Amino acid sequence: MDIEALSLPIQVGDKTTPNRLVNHPMECNDADGFGNPTELTLRRYRQLAQGGAGMIHVESLSVSHDSRGRKNQLEIGERNAEGLAKLVRSIREVNDRSLIIFQLNHSGNISNADFSKVVSYCPTDDPSVQMLSDEHVEGIKEMFVKAAGISFQVGADGIDFKQCHGYWCAQLLRPANVRQGRFGGGFESRTRF
């Protein structure tokens, strides 16, 4: 197996990574009560940056404080911009060549009911889950748009729109989303978001 290719740069959009190694997003649940990075978070990402990977994914940043999967999950909103800018600066002080990608997420119906609202667009038999309207979905879409803008404002090189593991975006895509509405039912509607 030829692993020399791992050390070669690669073009990603209009940016170039110094190599093809990637630190994947791993949630560590060490934000403060407002979703801002703590000193522990900053130290962890500085250590990752020392490894020299060409791309560093910053773990799942919740676009919604009201619907989170973890109590101390990092968040992205106007109130978090300063903390996230500090995180980007921390990484770049150690390694200014790696691309920094923010993973944007909404927990949807796998939010933790102990401290946040469990919400769904897809039909569910669970009466404790708040069913969302098309208008609610449009509001969540705006949260993602705003989060993408903040990502670039604070210095990230790109975003990862999280659509896996049963989180909000994955829920909408699933064939189980049979709800008749703008974002459910047929494939075209399920992919509209």
Secondary structure, DSSP 8 states (H G I E B T S, - for coil): ---GGGGS-EEETTEEESSS-EE---------TTS---HHHHHHHHHHHHTT-SEEEEEEEES-SSS-SSTT--B-SGGGHHHHHHHHHHHHHH-SSSEEEEEEE--GGGS-TTTS--EESS--S-TTSEE--HHHHHHHHHHHHHHHHHHHHTT-SEEEE---TT-HHHHHHSTT----BTTBSSHHHHT--
